[in-house]
Structure formats: structure tokens, C-alpha cells
Amino acid sequence: AQSVTQLGSHVSVSEGALVLLRCNYSSSVPPYLFWYVQYPNQGLQLLLKYTSAATLVKGINGFEAEFKKSETSFHLTKPSAHMSDAAEYFCAVSEGTGRRALTFGSGTRLQVQP
Amino acid sequence: DARVTQTPRDKVTEMGQEVTMRCQPILGHNTVFWYRQTMMQGLELLAYFRNRAPLDDSGMPKDRFSAEMPDATLATLKIQPSEPRDSAVYFCASGLSPGADLSYNEQFFGPGTRLTVL
């Protein structure tokens, strides 16, 4: 069975500071991993995805994530936070085969302080 | 600019009433997903379809919820009768899956329907 754990329901950083949002997954087969962002009153939008190619994945808006199999992690980072990054971020996992759709984590709300 | 549309955006109804939410997937997409989002439970997958056929609706309360795709351009989610615990934001997402494996395909989300059951 697949599952996702996002550590920290709220993260607050200063503008210009490093953003680190944590995601650990559980999967019985090699997973596909995703990060989505949700702005207030909007649907989710894909930031980036890992599908067994390069372990360091670059996404939109300057975000990137690194797949670490030994740590079963897929943490999301951005070197310098902008005010516009304030949103909720969801990590999601899908097992590599079969008809199973995505399983989402509980989300991390990112606040960016001026 | 192709996007998933959902109607209505907001719905307030009384307990016991029927609620129908509609979703228009992106033209050409062949997979449709219904999710429910609440503060307590987060994002829950209710049901999903591929080529209009239901693949999994195990996340949906069967006694009151039903999901259908009358045609490739319309997906519906019905609740009858509605209850206050159904209050949530319901999202529809669509994607393109050339095969039965849905695992690596991006899902495009609609703006959601905010349902309040009094």
C-alpha cells in the first residue's frame, strides 16, 4: 500500500530564506512522486514530478525536489522564498504499476514573512 | 487556455436535499477524478474514471453518493440525501492516460465546488 507523510502542517519562513518542505513516502514498489501547490480558493497545480529518471527534479517557480530512496523521502526546496510562494503544498505518491491513482499527504501550509 | 471547469462554484443546501456537482474535463483527457477536501480529513479520493468507465469508487459512501460520466465532456457527482458532514470542497481533476496505468500522469484540477449542507 502507498502512503505519504508530510512533516509539519505549517511552515513559516522569511522572504529570501530557504524553503524546505518535507515528504516521506511508503510504497511497496518503486513510486512516482509529485508535489502540488494550492493557492487560496483554487484547485491544485502540479509543481513537479519524479518518474524514475533523474533523482533531482526541477519544477516551476524555482522549486526542486530530490528523490532519496534510502531515506524514502522527496523533500521540496526553494533557495529563496517569495511572498507569492505562500500557499498549501501537497506531496503525492503513486505506485509504479497498476490502476491506483494518487495518494496525497495532509498538506503543509507555507507562510512567507516580509 | 484549457482548464477543468466545475459548476456550481458554491452551493448551500439543506440536509436531505439532492446535490449535483458537474465537471467538464479538459478536452481530449480520458481520465477524471473526484476528490473531497476538508480541514479534518484533507484531500480524499472519492472515485475515478478512465474512458468514461469507473475504475474505483471505493472512497465514496455508496449509500448516498454516485458518480457518472454521461459523456466524455461531462462528469457528475451526486449526493442524495445530503448531510451536514458532506460539507467540503469537491474537486474534479482530469488527465490523459494512454494505458491502464494511471500512476505517472499529471492530474489537472478544477477550481472546486464548495458545498455547505445546513
Interface residues (C-beta under 8 A of the other chain):
Chain A: Y32 F34 Y36 N41 Q42 G43 L44 Q45 L46 K49 T51 F90 S94 E95 G96 T97 G98 R99 R100 A101 L102 T103 F104 G105 S106 G107
Chain B: V4 F33 G42 L43 L45 Y48 R50 L55 D56 F91 A93 A100 D101 L102 S103 Y104 E106 Q107 F108 F109 G110 P111 G112
